[in-house]
Amino acid sequence: MTSSTSTKTAQAIIGLAIGALALTACGPDTPDPTPTKSASSQPSSASSGGFGGGSSGGDTSTPSSGSSAPASAPASAPAGGGGGAVAKAGQSFKVGQAAQIPFTYGSTSGTIALTVTSIQMGAPSDLDALKLGDQVKGMVPYYIHYSVKNVGTTDLSFSTVDHMKGLLPDGTEAQDLMMIGTFDKCPNDSLPSGFTNGQTAQGCAVSLAPSAAVKVASAEYWGDPFTLGKGITWK
């Protein structure tokens, strides 16, 4: 993807848990949520391009909360990704460790090594630009940074790798701030052109802790072939 350095107008949505889960579950064959609020944003960049929430001019953000995360199983995929065991639902990894998984986006399928590289605490003021007001009062954003490496034989250009969410210390889901487009504090975009075997890109997901006293302690990927609450986790 071609990166831009201009500032764009973003948009955000706050929804009830059931509505937020429906929006979070949006994939290539489901409609995008309807934006209602506005904020500022900036596109991402990475070693081979960014990826994640799409590349439209407007951003749609949706907090959500819900079910508990699955019990953890010992990690078996190698930290480097590629050539190791394929991760299974419920498997737990350390932050920085790669999970090799089958990946599908629309009619495109392949194999990727997905790694949560850090879970970074932000400042409540980071949310001011989204103009969500009391809807995020007292909440603290956390930025889940992750990388994806193409370890298969399929060109995954312009695919979207998202479905990453934060988990609170008790294993319940943190609220999501889903982005369609760009957000300067947590840049994300589709995989770039020429994303073939060996190529790596970076992404980011936003989760909201309910207060400064509670942190986002781990992250879950629940994209296909996994499901929400039955994905793979990093902590």
DOTIMAR-648618 format. One record per residue: residue in three letters; x, y, z of N, C-alpha, C in turn. Coordinates in steps of 0.02 Angstrom, whole numbers, padded with zeros to 5 digits, always signed. Example, Ala and Ser with C-alpha at 12.3 -4.5 7.8 and 13.67 -1.06 7.14 Angstrom:
% residues 2
ALA+00660-00284+00390+00615-00225+00390+00660-00165+00390SER+00642-00112+00354+00684-00053+00357+00645+00002+00394
END
This chain:
% residues 235
MET+00042-00060+00000+00000+00000+00000+00044+00062+00000THR+00019+00115-00031+00056+00178-00031+00038+00218+00030SER+00088+00236+00069+00075+00273+00131+00066+00346+00117SER+00025+00380+00157+00013+00452+00151+00029+00484+00217THR+00054+00545+00216+00071+00579+00279+00020+00632+00296SER-00034+00638+00258-00084+00689+00271-00129+00669+00329THR-00160+00718+00361-00207+00706+00416-00277+00700+00387LYS-00313+00649+00407-00381+00637+00381-00431+00642+00437THR-00495+00644+00419-00548+00645+00469-00571+00574+00482ALA-00570+00554+00544-00590+00488+00564-00659+00490+00595GLN-00690+00431+00602-00755+00429+00633-00758+00372+00682ALA-00801+00378+00732-00804+00328+00786-00875+00313+00805ILE-00885+00253+00830-00952+00231+00853-00945+00200+00922ILE-00991+00216+00965-00998+00180+01028-01062+00139+01023GLY-01058+00074+01038-01117+00032+01032-01127-00010+01094LEU-01187-00039+01101-01199-00087+01154-01159-00150+01140ALA-01151-00192+01190-01108-00251+01182-01130-00294+01123ILE-01195-00307+01116-01218-00351+01063-01205-00319+00995GLY-01216-00254+00989-01203-00220+00926-01129-00217+00911ALA-01089-00207+00963-01016-00202+00954-00987-00268+00931LEU-01013-00323+00958-00989-00388+00936-01005-00400+00863ALA-01063-00378+00841-01081-00385+00771-01034-00345+00727LEU-01016-00284+00749-00971-00243+00710-00901-00272+00711THR-00880-00297+00770-00813-00326+00776-00806-00386+00729ALA-00860-00422+00719-00857-00483+00679-00857-00469+00605CYS-00859-00406+00584-00860-00391+00513-00799-00419+00478GLY-00809-00454+00424-00755-00480+00383-00764-00458+00312PRO-00730-00490+00264-00733-00467+00195-00801-00476+00163ASP-00844-00520+00192-00909-00532+00161-00966-00502+00201THR-00951-00462+00252-01003-00431+00292-00999-00356+00288PRO-01055-00320+00295-01054-00247+00287-01017-00212+00342ASP-00988-00154+00325-00953-00113+00374-01002-00076+00418PRO-00983-00061+00481-01027-00022+00525-01036+00049+00500THR-01089+00082+00522-01104+00150+00501-01074+00200+00549PRO-01030+00246+00526-00998+00294+00571-01045+00349+00594THR-01033+00374+00657-01075+00428+00682-01036+00485+00714LYS-00974+00475+00732-00935+00526+00765-00872+00541+00725SER-00834+00593+00744-00776+00610+00705-00714+00619+00748ALA-00655+00607+00716-00591+00615+00749-00537+00621+00697SER-00474+00633+00718-00419+00640+00672-00378+00577+00670SER-00343+00565+00614-00304+00504+00606-00246+00515+00559GLN-00203+00464+00557-00144+00466+00515-00127+00396+00494PRO-00108+00383+00430-00097+00316+00407-00034+00284+00435SER-00029+00218+00424+00025+00179+00452+00079+00165+00402SER+00136+00140+00428+00189+00115+00385+00223+00058+00421ALA+00256+00013+00383+00291-00044+00411+00346-00065+00364SER+00384-00117+00384+00440-00137+00343+00417-00158+00274SER+00358-00190+00269+00331-00208+00204+00262-00178+00196GLY+00243-00131+00239+00177-00101+00237+00138-00119+00298GLY+00086-00080+00315+00044-00096+00372-00012-00142+00353PHE-00054-00160+00401-00112-00201+00385-00163-00196+00439GLY-00224-00217+00425-00273-00224+00478-00341-00199+00461GLY-00359-00137+00480-00428-00115+00478-00452-00090+00412GLY-00413-00088+00359-00434-00061+00295-00400+00004+00280SER-00415+00034+00222-00379+00094+00202-00424+00149+00176SER-00486+00151+00198-00532+00202+00177-00516+00268+00211GLY-00543+00323+00185-00527+00388+00212-00555+00399+00281GLY-00612+00368+00300-00641+00377+00366-00627+00319+00411ASP-00625+00331+00475-00613+00279+00524-00678+00266+00562THR-00693+00203+00574-00749+00185+00616-00723+00148+00676SER-00739+00171+00736-00713+00142+00798-00771+00118+00840THR-00765+00058+00868-00819+00030+00907-00794-00004+00969PRO-00807+00022+01029-00792-00016+01090-00841-00074+01098SER-00817-00129+01127-00861-00185+01142-00835-00221+01203SER-00878-00258+01236-00857-00300+01292-00898-00362+01291GLY-00875-00417+01323-00915-00478+01319-00886-00537+01355SER-00880-00594+01320-00869-00659+01350-00798-00669+01375SER-00789-00722+01414-00724-00739+01442-00680-00772+01390ALA-00614-00766+01400-00566-00798+01355-00560-00872+01374PRO-00536-00913+01326-00529-00985+01340-00471-00999+01386ALA-00471-01059+01414-00415-01081+01455-00354-01088+01410SER-00295-01075+01437-00233-01076+01398-00206-01146+01393ALA-00173-01160+01336-00136-01222+01327-00063-01204+01313PRO-00016-01249+01327+00055-01232+01317+00069-01216+01244ALA+00112-01167+01232+00130-01148+01164+00177-01200+01134SER+00168-01214+01068+00213-01261+01035+00242-01234+00971ALA+00214-01180+00943+00242-01152+00882+00307-01115+00898PRO+00357-01119+00853+00420-01086+00866+00415-01011+00863ALA+00460-00976+00897+00458-00903+00898+00468-00873+00830GLY+00503-00907+00786+00516-00880+00719+00459-00887+00671GLY+00413-00934+00682+00359-00946+00636+00383-00983+00574GLY+00340-01020+00540+00358-01054+00479+00391-01120+00494GLY+00361-01174+00470+00392-01239+00479+00377-01272+00546GLY+00341-01239+00590+00326-01266+00655+00254-01292+00657ALA+00234-01312+00718+00166-01337+00726+00115-01281+00717VAL+00058-01298+00688+00005-01249+00679-00031-01239+00745ALA-00043-01176+00763-00076-01160+00827-00147-01187+00828LYS-00169-01205+00887-00236-01232+00897-00278-01184+00940ALA-00343-01188+00932-00389-01146+00972-00376-01157+01046GLY-00372-01102+01084-00360-01106+01155-00287-01106+01174GLN-00242-01106+01125-00171-01108+01139-00147-01038+01161SER-00099-01038+01207-00073-00975+01234+00001-00968+01217PHE+00020-00907+01199+00089-00891+01181+00114-00834+01224LYS+00180-00827+01229+00209-00769+01261+00212-00712+01212VAL+00206-00650+01237+00214-00592+01194+00283-00596+01162GLY+00285-00588+01096+00347-00594+01060+00356-00661+01026GLN+00312-00709+01041+00317-00776+01011+00267-00781+00954ALA+00290-00811+00898+00248-00817+00839+00202-00878+00842ALA+00142-00870+00816+00095-00925+00809+00083-00936+00735GLN+00098-00994+00711+00086-01009+00641+00014-01032+00632ILE-00023-00999+00587-00094-01014+00579-00113-01012+00506PRO-00165-01051+00487-00194-01043+00420-00230-00977+00418PHE-00230-00944+00361-00261-00878+00355-00304-00875+00293THR-00365-00847+00302-00412-00840+00246-00439-00769+00245TYR-00441-00739+00185-00471-00674+00176-00509-00676+00110GLY-00576-00678+00113-00615-00686+00052-00598-00751+00018SER-00578-00748-00045-00559-00808-00082-00485-00823-00077THR-00448-00782-00040-00376-00791-00032-00361-00831+00031SER-00318-00879+00026-00298-00917+00086-00223-00931+00083GLY-00194-00938+00142-00122-00950+00146-00104-00969+00217THR-00041-00957+00235-00016-00972+00302+00025-00913+00326ILE+00013-00892+00388+00050-00836+00416+00078-00854+00484ALA+00130-00819+00504+00156-00821+00573+00136-00755+00605LEU+00092-00758+00654+00065-00699+00686+00096-00691+00755THR+00119-00630+00771+00154-00618+00834+00128-00554+00866VAL+00105-00558+00928+00092-00498+00967+00160-00476+00995THR+00183-00417+00974+00249-00394+00993+00249-00353+01057SER+00194-00319+01072+00189-00281+01134+00117-00262+01147ILE+00101-00250+01211+00037-00222+01232+00054-00159+01271GLN+00043-00103+01240+00067-00038+01265+00011+00004+01293MET+00019+00028+01355-00030+00072+01386-00025+00142+01355GLY-00082+00170+01337-00085+00238+01312-00109+00285+01366ALA-00126+00346+01346-00153+00396+01392-00226+00409+01376PRO-00268+00421+01427-00338+00436+01414-00346+00493+01364SER-00300+00541+01364-00304+00597+01318-00296+00577+01245ASP-00269+00517+01233-00263+00493+01164-00331+00488+01131LEU-00383+00477+01172-00450+00468+01145-00485+00534+01130ASP-00456+00589+01151-00489+00654+01141-00503+00668+01067ALA-00456+00648+01024-00464+00662+00953-00524+00626+00923LEU-00547+00572+00955-00604+00535+00929-00671+00567+00948LYS-00668+00616+00993-00727+00654+01012-00785+00610+01035LEU-00769+00561+01077-00820+00516+01104-00846+00537+01171GLY-00817+00589+01201-00843+00619+01262-00851+00571+01319ASP-00909+00574+01352-00923+00533+01411-00926+00459+01397GLN-00932+00441+01333-00936+00370+01316-00871+00333+01331VAL-00816+00369+01334-00752+00337+01352-00722+00369+01415LYS-00763+00404+01454-00739+00437+01514-00709+00387+01562GLY-00649+00399+01585-00615+00356+01633-00579+00297+01602MET-00591+00283+01538-00560+00226+01505-00488+00242+01484VAL-00447+00190+01481-00377+00198+01462-00364+00155+01400PRO-00338+00184+01346-00324+00143+01287-00260+00102+01294TYR-00261+00043+01267-00202+00001+01261-00193-00016+01188TYR-00130-00015+01165-00115-00028+01096-00082-00096+01089ILE-00115-00141+01054-00090-00208+01043-00053-00208+00976HIS+00013-00207+00979+00054-00207+00919+00069-00279+00899TYR+00061-00294+00835+00074-00362+00812+00103-00361+00742SER+00136-00416+00725+00166-00423+00659+00139-00486+00626VAL+00140-00485+00560+00119-00543+00521+00172-00557+00469LYS+00192-00620+00464+00240-00641+00414+00208-00694+00369ASN+00216-00685+00304+00190-00734+00257+00238-00793+00255VAL+00216-00851+00281+00258-00910+00282+00230-00964+00234GLY+00181-00944+00194+00152-00989+00145+00173-00972+00074THR+00139-01001+00026+00157-00992-00045+00109-00945-00081THR+00058-00919-00047+00008-00877-00079+00026-00803-00071ASP+00015-00764-00122+00022-00691-00118-00038-00664-00081LEU-00026-00633-00023-00081-00608+00019-00090-00532+00012SER-00069-00503-00043-00075-00431-00054-00146-00406-00041PHE-00150-00351-00003-00212-00315+00010-00262-00353+00054SER-00241-00409+00082-00283-00444+00130-00285-00405+00195THR-00333-00419+00237-00340-00385+00302-00331-00436+00358VAL-00284-00422+00402-00273-00464+00461-00293-00423+00522ASP-00352-00437+00549-00375-00401+00608-00401-00452+00659HIS-00459-00442+00687-00487-00488+00737-00440-00499+00796MET-00407-00446+00816-00364-00447+00876-00397-00406+00931LYS-00404-00433+00990-00436-00397+01045-00397-00406+01110GLY-00408-00359+01156-00375-00362+01221-00417-00400+01272LEU-00383-00428+01322-00415-00463+01376-00393-00433+01442LEU-00438-00427+01490-00423-00401+01556-00391-00455+01599PRO-00363-00438+01657-00329-00488+01698-00371-00549+01716ASP-00437-00541+01722-00480-00598+01739-00500-00638+01678GLY-00475-00620+01619-00489-00658+01558-00549-00633+01519THR-00587-00585+01546-00643-00559+01508-00619-00509+01455GLU-00661-00496+01407-00642-00453+01351-00640-00380+01371ALA-00587-00346+01350-00586-00273+01356-00629-00245+01299GLN-00649-00183+01307-00687-00151+01253-00641-00136+01195ASP-00667-00148+01135-00630-00135+01074-00643-00065+01049LEU-00594-00037+01015-00603+00024+00977-00584+00006+00906MET-00633-00018+00868-00620-00044+00802-00611+00013+00752MET-00558+00008+00712-00542+00060+00664-00550+00035+00592ILE-00584+00074+00551-00584+00063+00480-00551+00125+00450GLY-00489+00117+00429-00451+00174+00407-00388+00180+00449THR-00374+00239+00475-00310+00250+00510-00321+00289+00575PHE-00275+00280+00622-00276+00314+00686-00203+00324+00705ASP-00182+00386+00715-00110+00401+00722-00079+00366+00782LYS-00117+00352+00835-00090+00319+00894-00083+00244+00885CYS-00117+00216+00836-00116+00144+00825-00124+00130+00751PRO-00073+00143+00711-00079+00137+00638-00092+00066+00615ASN-00133+00060+00564-00154-00005+00539-00177+00003+00467ASP-00168-00047+00427-00190-00045+00357-00192-00115+00329SER-00212-00122+00267-00212-00187+00234-00140-00208+00218LEU-00130-00273+00207-00064-00296+00187-00046-00264+00121PRO+00018-00248+00111+00039-00212+00051+00041-00256-00011SER+00050-00224-00067+00059-00260-00130+00124-00301-00128GLY+00122-00359-00159+00182-00401-00160+00196-00435-00094PHE+00143-00449-00055+00153-00481+00010+00158-00556+00000THR+00217-00578-00021+00230-00648-00036+00270-00680+00020ASN+00291-00742+00010+00327-00780+00061+00387-00741+00088GLY+00392-00737+00154+00447-00704+00187+00435-00631+00203GLN+00383-00601+00173+00368-00530+00186+00336-00522+00255THR+00350-00466+00288+00324-00452+00355+00294-00383+00357ALA+00239-00375+00393+00206-00310+00402+00185-00303+00475GLN+00170-00242+00494+00151-00227+00563+00078-00204+00566GLY+00045-00217+00623-00023-00194+00634-00033-00175+00707CYS-00091-00147+00721-00105-00124+00788-00181-00126+00800ALA-00201-00145+00860-00271-00145+00880-00278-00105+00945VAL-00335-00070+00953-00347-00030+01013-00397-00066+01058SER-00379-00073+01122-00425-00099+01172-00430-00048+01229LEU-00487-00046+01261-00499+00003+01314-00507-00031+01381ALA-00464-00013+01429-00472-00036+01497-00525+00008+01531PRO-00566-00019+01575-00621+00020+01604-00597+00076+01650SER-00536+00071+01676-00509+00123+01721-00434+00115+01724ALA-00402+00163+01756-00329+00160+01764-00308+00104+01811ALA-00354+00079+01851-00338+00026+01899-00339-00043+01869VAL-00366-00049+01808-00371-00114+01775-00334-00109+01708LYS-00291-00157+01695-00251-00154+01634-00275-00206+01583VAL-00257-00196+01521-00264-00247+01470-00203-00291+01475ALA-00213-00353+01497-00158-00396+01516-00136-00444+01461SER-00180-00458+01413-00163-00506+01361-00204-00490+01298ALA-00190-00528+01245-00224-00515+01181-00247-00581+01152GLU-00302-00579+01115-00329-00639+01082-00339-00625+01008TYR-00318-00672+00966-00334-00671+00895-00389-00722+00883TRP-00445-00699+00854-00502-00744+00845-00526-00747+00772GLY-00483-00727+00725-00501-00732+00655-00504-00804+00632ASP-00535-00816+00574-00541-00882+00544-00473-00916+00541PRO-00465-00977+00566-00516-01027+00580-00541-01028+00652PHE-00525-00977+00691-00546-00974+00760-00611-00934+00767THR-00638-00931+00827-00698-00892+00840-00688-00852+00904LEU-00731-00802+00915-00725-00758+00973-00730-00798+01037GLY-00680-00789+01081-00677-00825+01144-00645-00894+01138LYS-00630-00915+01077-00599-00980+01065-00541-00972+01015GLY-00504-00918+01026-00448-00905+00982-00382-00925+01013ILE-00328-00890+00994-00263-00900+01024-00243-00836+01061THR-00206-00842+01114-00191-00784+01157-00116-00775+01166TRP-00099-00712+01183-00031-00693+01202-00034-00657+01269LYS+00012-00673+01313+00014-00639+01378+00086-00635+01404
END
